[in-house]
Structures are given as structure tokens and as C-alpha cells.
Amino acid sequence: MARLSHWLLASTAAAALMAGSAQAQEQNRFVMVTHGIPSDPFWSVVKNGAEQAADLVGATLEYRAPSTFDMARMQQLIQAAVASNPDGLIVSFTDEDALGGVVQNAVDNGIPVITINSGGDVAGSYGARLHVGQSEYEAGRQAAERMQEMGVEKGLCVNHEQGNQGLDQRCDGFMAGFDGNAEQLATTYDPTEIRNAIVAYLNQNDDVGGILTLGALAAEPMVRAMRDQGATDMFVLGTFDLSPSILEALENGELDFAIDQQQYLQGYLPVMFLDQYARNGMLPAGDVPTGPGFVTQENAAQVVELSKKGIR
């Protein structure tokens, strides 16, 4: 009996050791490549979501992004990721012409790809398994409709990354929503240039009633410009995406709305999905929309604390 007990204990210990070894071998490695520049608060939330998901499933996550909006650099980062043969690749599919070939190359090399944020309408043509994000065109169109409901007859779309497929689609939808009675103002992502460009444009176009920016990076200098000019009540002001300062402006009535695409989920969900795919061969049957949703003065307080935690 004593000998049997000793054998059972030994067997249990060996099984535990083997299970621990198997778990260590099952750790997956995923690479996320985005176009998000370091100064854009939107992408820090995406990264937070991806890292927290990786911690939960015991995966390794490598986050890579160019220091400026640079599609050639993104190509290089994706090519390097493919060469490292990860268990999955997550890409913001910002430019079909620039990134389609490298995403297809990843798929051809047996690497499952999930796209996020931009390019969901075309990513499947290059073998992406699914897309996590929102319809940028539709979100822009809804922004125009909301402004029209608030009495705006002519709108302005401020595009701080012209050539970014997702941002271009936002402006396209916005202008279509106004039946063409809107214009696009192209800037860089430099806050001072954004501010000066908006002020100069409005000084030359006094018929504009609503201004839409395409991210917190541009919304913050817009709000400062309107505040400095004492003009926050003269225009309907909207933006895409959230940040602590955007939520503060909403609470103070300096912004009328922000379009929330829940970017935390754009980081979190692809890691979870790829881990399940690597382990069990399972994925959602279709794309996963994370927006759009509208945050206004009435509901801004509900998401302030989550924003401070890097979740909204």
C-alpha cells in the first residue's frame, strides 16, 4: 500500500511537471503593428488593451509603430514581423496600396492576420481573418447628420493625416452627409499648425457652422483655439476618439460630441481571438464592430474614470 501511495505521488508530480512544461510550450507570441505615432493618446489605449489581453492569456505581445505617419516604415515593420514567424499578426490596415502586399505575404507564410481600426472594407481581400473596428465612412456620415440636427448648414473636416485610409474615409462620409456642403482642411499632426490652420480657415470662411476633427491629437488644439478666441459657442464642435482632455472639454460644454470607437477593444479583442485560434482553431465568423458611439456632455462623466485608467 505504501509502495502504491509512493507511485501515485510520483505520478502526480510527474503529471504536474509535464502540464507545466506543456503550458510553457503553449505560450503564443503575437506582433501588433500600427500607424499610431507616440504622441497620439488614442494608440496608448489600444496598446493597453493588447497588453492586458496578452497578460490574461499568457501570451507575448510585441507592439511596433513608426515614429511618424510613414507607410514605408510600416511596410518594413510588418516585413520584419513576418520574418520572425509569430503565432499571429495584428495590423492597422491604413493604406491598401502600401500594406496589402505585405499583409498578403504574411498570410501566404501561414501567419493569421487580424486588422484593426482602418481598412476593414478591403482587408479580407488580402487574406485577413477578420477586422476589429468601425465603419469610418459611416461614422463620418453620422457626425454630419448630428451636426445638421443641431442646425449646421456647412461643415469643416480637419484631416491631420491625409493619406490615412481610415481618416480619409471619415472625411468622405462627413462631406457626403452634408451633401457636399462641407470641405476638408488638410494639416500635419503638429498641434501648433493645426491650431493656426483652423483659425486661418475660419477667418476666410465665415459660413462654416460645424468643425469635425478626426482624433484627440487634432481636437485638443482645436478646442484651445476656440477657447482662446472665445468662440466655443459659435460653432458645433465634434471629434473622433477620447482622451482625458477631450472628456473634460465635453463636460465643460466646449465640445458638443466625440465619436467613441472603443479603441481598447481594438487592442484587447484581436489578442484574445488569435490566442484562441492558435490553441483551438476558433475565430468569430465575421468582423467585430467596436463603434461608432457618441459621447456628449450628458454621458461624459460615465467614462472619465475609465479614461484615466487607459481603457476609454
N, C-alpha and C positions, 0 to 999 in steps of 0.2 A: 504493500500500500504506500509505504514511504517512497519506494522507488517510482511508483506511478505518479505521486504528487510532484516528485522532483522532475519527472519528464514533462508533466503538464506545465509547471512553472517555466521550465526551459523553453518549451514550445511557445508559450505565451510571450515570453521575452523575445524570442526569435521573430515571431509574427509582428510584434510591435516595432522591432528594429527594421524589418522588411517594409512595413507600412510607412514608417518614417522615411526610409530611403526612397520608396516609390513616390511619396509626396514631394520630396526634394526634386526628383527627376521630372515631376509633372509641372514644375513652375514654368509658366509661359512668359515669353518676352515679346512685348509689343512696342512699336515705334509710332509716335504721333508727329506728323509734320504739318505745321500750319503756316499761314502767311502773316500771323499776328506779330506786330512789332512790339518790343518790350515795353514801350511807354503806353500801350493801349490797355486800359484796365479790363476790357472785355475778355481778353485772352488769358489773363491770370485766373479768371473764374473757370474757364474751360480747362485749364491745366489743373486747377484744384480738383475738379470733378474727376478727371482722368486718374490723378494720383491717388485719390481716396478709393476709387474703384479697384485700382491695382493693389492697394493695401488689403482690401477686403478679400480679394480672391488669391492673394499671394503671388501676384504676377510682378514682373519687372517692367516698368514703363520708362521709355526714353522719349523725352519731349524735345523737338528740334524746330527752330524757326529762324528765318533770316533777320538780320538787324534792321533792315529796311524792307519796304514792299518791293520785292525783287523776284520775279518769276524764274529767272535763270538760276538764282541761288536756290530756290525751292526745288527746281529740277535736280540740282546737284545733291541736295539733302535727301530727296526721295531715292535717287540712284544709289547713294551710299547706304540708305536703309535697306534697299532690296539686296545689295551685295552682302549685307550682314545676315540675311536669311532669318528674319524674325518670324514669330508664330502668327503675326498679324500686323497690318499696316493701317493707320488712320490718317486721312489726308483731308485738309480743307481744299476742295476742288475749285480753286478760284478762277482758273483760266483754262478752258478746254484745250485751246491750241497749244499752250505751253506744257500742260500737265497730262493730257490724255495719253500720250505715248509712254510716259514713264509709269503711269498707273497700269496701263495695259501690260507693260513689261513685268511689273510685279505680279500681276495675275498669271501671266504666262510662266512665271517661275514658281507657281504654286503657292503664292502668298495671298491669303484672303485680305481684301481691302474693303474698308468701310469709309465712305466720305462723310464729311460733316460741314455744316454751315453754308457752303456755297456749292453750286453745280449739281444739285440733286436731280435736275431735269435731264441731264446728259451723262451723268457718271456711270449709269448702268451700261451704256454703250461701250464702255472701256473695261467692263468686267467687274465693277464694284458690286459687292454683295448687296448692299443697301445704303441708304443715306439717312443721316440723323440731322434734322434742321427744320427750316421753314421754307415756304414758297416766298422768295424775296419779292418777286413781281406782285404777288397778291398782297403781301404786307404793305408795299408801297401804294398800291391802289386803295387799300383800306385807309391808309393815312390821309390820302387825298379826300376820300369820302367823308372822313371825320372832320377835316378842316372845312369842307363845304357845308356840312351840317352846322358848323359854328360861324357861318357867314362869309367865309373866304371865297373870293372870286378868282384870284390869281395867286399861284404858289411858286416858291423857290426851293429847289432841291440842291443842297450843298454836298458835293461829292469830293471827299478828301483822298480818295484812292481811285481815280478814274482809270479804267482798265481792269479793275477788280470785278469779275463777272457778277458776283453777288450784289455789290454796291450799284453797279450799272443797272441791274435788274430792278433794284429798289427805286431808282430814279425813273426808269422806264414806266414802272407801274404807277408811280406818283403822277407823272405827266399824263399818262393815259387816263387816270382817274379824274383829272381836270379837263379832259377832252382837249388836250393840247394847250390849255391856258395856264401853262407853268413852264419854267425854264430851269436849266441846270447850271450851277456855278461850280466849276472845277477848281480845286485848290490842292495844295500839298497837305500833309498831316502836321505841319508846323503850326502850333496854336496862334502865334502872332500873325502869321499870314492868313489863317482862317478868319480871325477877327477882322483884320484890315480889309480883306476881300469882301466880307459880308457888309461892312459899313460902306465901302465904296460902291457896291452894287445897289444898296438901298438908297443911297444919295442920288443915284442916276435913274432909279426905277421906283417912283413913289406910288405905283399902283399895286405893289406886292402886299398881300394881306397875311400870308402864312409862310413860314420857313420851316423846312424839314432838314435836319442833319441826319447822317447815316451811322452815327456811333457816338459814344461818350467823348471820344477824342476830339470830335468837332463840336459837340453840343456844349461842352464846357466853355470854350472861348466865345461861342455864340451868346450864351447866357451872360457872360461877363460884358460883352459888347453892348447888349441890350440894357444891362444894369447900369453901365457907365453912361449910356445915352439917355437914361430914364425912359426907355421905350419898351419895357417888357409888356405893358398893357396895350401897346399899339399894334401888336402882331399876335397871331396864333402861332405858338412855337411848339414844335414836336421834334422828337428824335427817336432813333433806334437805340435799344440797349440801355442797360442800367449801370450805375456806379453810385457810390455814396453821395457824391456831389450832385448827380442828376436827381436822386431821390430827395435831397434837400431842396433843390430848386422846385421840384414838383410840390413838396409840402408847403413851400413859401408862395406858391402860385406864380412863379417866374417861368415855369414850363407848363404847357397845357396837357401834354401826354408824352409818354415814352412807350415804344413798342418793345415788349419783352419776348425774346425767343428762348428764354431759359437755357442760357449757354452752359450752365453747369451740367445739364443733361447731355449736351453735345460732347462733353468730355467723359462723363461717367458711363453713359449707356454703351458706346462703342467698345470700351474695355470689357464691360460685362458680357456683351454679345460675343466678342472674339474669344473670350475665355471659355464660354460655353461651347462655341464652335470647335475650339481646339480640343476640348475634353470630350464632348458628346455629339459633335456634328450638328448642333441645333442653332438656328437663327430665326429671327422674326420673318414672316412671309413677305413683308413689304417694308417700304420706307417708314420712318418714325418721325412724325411732325412734332416739333417742340414749341411752335408758335404759329402765328403771332397772337399775343395778348396785349391789352392796353393797360398801362399803369397811369393813374391820374392823381390829382390831389386827394381824392376821396379814398383811395386804397393804398397810397404810397407808404403810410406808416406800417402797414402789414408786412412789408418786405424790407424795411430798414435794417432790422437786426440781422436778417439773413445776408444782406449785402455786406454788413460789417464782418461777417464770418467768411466772406468769399464764396457764397453759394448763389446769390442773386445779383 
